[in-house]
């Protein structure tokens, strides 16, 4: 396989799709190379036997009131579930209002310490802000595993403080991954094409793939940071700064489990989160009857998610059943059955869920995002300074990279 195009985009996830769409608008010849046999990357919607498709990857339209995917969804006729999550009130559902008030006070105090440390420019591990012996430390840490995919002892204070969140979180009834697939439908994408090496030493950039070599004037790389850190793509000349930045921005781990409710689903409230434990980090969060469907969605993060993924779907299911039995009694076991589960660490083209910065590495996102010789560009959620770990962060960096490529090809300085 041999071809020449203006631009090659490596990866057809949210960033690659966004870049491809922008390039397509201009008439620049471009080709997107995707290693998988599907598009969407970590946005992956799968059908279920219950007739409802579920998102194994990104699910929430975070900051939905300013999220570009919200606009795209509306333009494409995708129904949006605007019911807000009950994340800040889930303690009361099981442990009562007094516990809820105590939890909110502890969480607010932790957030105040966090904000103060960030304002002082401290870039230590977020765990240093926990009060020794505080009853709610396990819960605060558990929330980090769900939100960041990692425990607080590996989370940069400064980087996390930069995350932009409007507090408005919605979902797509047909699935986030389904939206990405639809948005990419008309793009020139070559599936099943693994990029193995990128040689940017010559006048043209040579991209070696599992199906041959392609050449282009510019390349946009959108693969996850863990893929770069593993040197799954060889760069010539080498890019030690990019490699170091990728190591400083590893992907956290967050996996999902979907269970069908065999009977009496109406007994459970719709879109209500329930917890089994509030005093430990290694616990799951459970969303009852998502969208009103007869399902429970389990969510596991950090070291627990990694352990359960290694043990397999059956072990993940048993763990969830044990926790749910602690809430609803042992009879719940016979009413629930496995539907689907994710395993993002074992996905060789992801190797994790979404990025976080290690303590001392809050500046690595800018390093990862910086272009090389104005011909080799990088995009993806890990490259976003304020929207990292999200599909809209990936989208924005993909569009920005495409704009930079267009400026480079036109021989002018990029806007902004």
Secondary structure by P-SEA (a helix, b strand, c coil): ccccccbbbccccaaaaaaaaaaaacccbbbbbbcccccccccccccccccbbbbccccccccccccaaaaaaaaaccccccccccccccccccccaaaaaaaaaaaaaaaaaaaaaaaacccccccccccccccaaaaaaaaaaaacccccccccaaaaaacccccbbbbbcccaaaaaaaaacccccccccccccccccccbbbbbcccbbbbccbbbbbccaaaaaaccbbbccccaaaaaaaaabbbbbbbbbbbbbcccccccccbbbbbcccccccbbbbbcccccccbbbbbbccaaaaaaaaacaaaaaaaaaaaaaaaccccccccccccccccccccccccccbbbbcccccaaaaaaaccccccbbbbcccccccccccaaaaaaaaaaaaaaaaaaaacccccc
